[in-house]
């Protein structure tokens, strides 16, 4: 299985609109201190619409105005602007950043798709049921490269959300060896037998190459106690079994509705990703 870049919804919208009108692509080139968005954040400014965001507020409003001025005079070439987030902008983050203003048109669509569509953190979701569908909807707009796997080919909806790849695998655990290195794994198939086999395949890969990230299994503590005993009988030691998170979802978020579980799981993955990214933070 390969993971190639897929367009996010914003990128898809940007490229569709670009086919009919030029734009100025505003992107964050460098940052220092506390800023609303990190390097690589972008927005595409058209005459009457804006796609994407560099963080909102006065910073974004000024950038939109300057981009439209560039559109009006048919500017060519990229211009870089340094901005300090201080009282003059009404944003007291205290940081600074540089913004690039890049006139673009339809002739650059393919290059922009490659540049802006780079994949995020790979996530493999096993299970196409109600909770799986809710999690796909929750994760699709977030910085994850999502592969959705099930042994039943007919369970995947059409169309899939942008950025989501569907894969039929029978047996379903056969997909585990081909997951991208560093993948986070979410396990919620239609049967406990499949769940057990997927967990076992993940543990075997962790034992062999130790190149998976977060591995989460949906279910109760009782389910995990049963799985833990059975996996121990298969020869997996306690150190490996501690790598499995069950139940999944951010602790303290109650509710069994699919959308609630999806929100809790998305928040958990974002915290995991935040912890793995030095210096990451939210600012405005």
Secondary structure, 3 states (H helix, E strand, C coil): CCCCCCCCHHHHHHHHHHCCCCEEEEEEEEEECCCCCCCCCEEEECCCCEEECCCCHHHHHHHHHHHHHHHHCCCCCCEEEEEECCHHHCCCCCCEEEEEEEEECHHHHHHHHHHHCCCCEEEEEECCCHHHHHHHHHHHCCCEEEEEEECCHHHCCCCCCCCEEEEECCCHHHHHHHCCCCCEEEECCCCHHHHHHHHHHHHHHHHHCCCCCCEEECCCHHHHHHHHHHHHHCCCCHHHHCCEECCCCCCCCCCCCHHHHHHHHHHHHHHHHHHCCCCCCCCC
